[in-house]
């Protein structure tokens, strides 16, 4: 609790030992396989987090020019950066070309033409992978499902042949692979098995046409256990990678890229907040805290559930609370009818599993300052 005494709440707390152990497991499970991991910066782009991950030799998955700059500034090799996103601006494409990034994941025919044009103007050749929308429902929240026909991402399989032919005809792009990403917070392996089957069939089809791809990018999406973070502090990487080892058939010399974000950093972070008031209204109790939806928007945006722990109450009696923040929105609510030990003004709460899409999605709404970040051990 000394960190609470030294830091004004709210703040993000990161367990760097857990982050290291997570990366140890990832590297152990991919050892001996043609697998390359790219960390998705959108999950958390805190500089200390980025440096800790880049030091372990992971590549980067980025979705903006700002993320390209952050990745390079914090130790990721440009040639190991994949640039995704459906609406890349011209300056972002130029930045990627100037930086010598490893691959542009292309989402449309018009984007492909723009990349070819800009690369030609700069006297460069852009390495590209075509993002394929395989129409696989990952059965997650509709806002984080990305691989169905209704989503804005990627090229439908029925449109893939002319896209491949067009890419191969252009002078300033080099078609190096196919890219897939079917969604986020996927906790069952069946969608990944379906993805492997789709990839295998596409590889066979293009090999029959004499077309081989140096890399296949299967995206990310592996979920974490938001309901029991202490029992399962590390994502099920063994099941995840074994699924691809068993069901995907990469060709000799072909790399398989993964773009993991939440599974790497989600469990290591918590949002620490102080109880400001206990309010009772019409038989309902509210624990009103100094952290708001602007500090962790997932519950308001997705209806996401996070474990909440009272770190200071010694009371054995449990009561039901709505845990809410100070932001002037009814959606500024972290949990309803949540069971906590008797909670009082000044108690410290930890909202767990906030290492991904907490700090990275934070805002200054209501002119609230961004919370600081605390690391244990300190960098």
BELCOR-V19753 format. One line per field, one symbol per residue. phi: phi as a letter, one per 30 degrees, with the letter a starting at -180 (. if undefined). burial: I if it has 16 or more other C-alpha atoms within 10 Angstrom, else O. Layout:
phi: ???
burial: ???
This chain:
phi: .ddddcbdddadcbdddddddddededddceicdcbccdddddaceedddddddddiddbcbbadededddddcjddedccccckdbddedddddddddiddacdccadddedddddddddcibccdbbddccdhcddhceddbcbccddddcicdedcdeddddddddddcbbdcacbbackbhcccdeeddddedddeddddddddcicbcdbbccibjddbcddbdddbdbddddddddedddcccddeiddccbbcbeddceddcbccbcddbcccbhiccccccccbddcadedddcidcbdbbddcdcdddcbcbccbccddbdddbdachcdbeecbejdccccdhcdchcedcdbceihdddddcbbbddd
burial: OOOIOOOOIIIIIIIIOIIIOIIOOIIOIIOOOIIIIIIIIIIIIOOOIIIIIIOOIIIIIIIIIOIIIIIIOIIIIIOIIIIIIOOIOOOIIIIIIOIIIIIIIIIIIOIIIOIIIIIIOOOIIIIIIIIIIIIIIIIIOOOIIIIIIOOOIIIIIOOIOOIIOOIOOIOIIIIIIIIIIIIIIIIOIOIIIIIIOIIIOOIOOOOOOOOIIIIIIIIIIIIIIIOOIOOOIIIIIOOIIOIIIOIIIIIOOIIIIIIIIIIIIIIIIIIIIIIIIIOOOOOOIIIIIIIIIIIIIIIIOOOOIIIIIIOOIOOOOOOIIIIIIIIOOOIIIIIOOIIIIIIIOOIIIIIIIIIIIIIIIIIOOOOOOOIOIIIOOOO
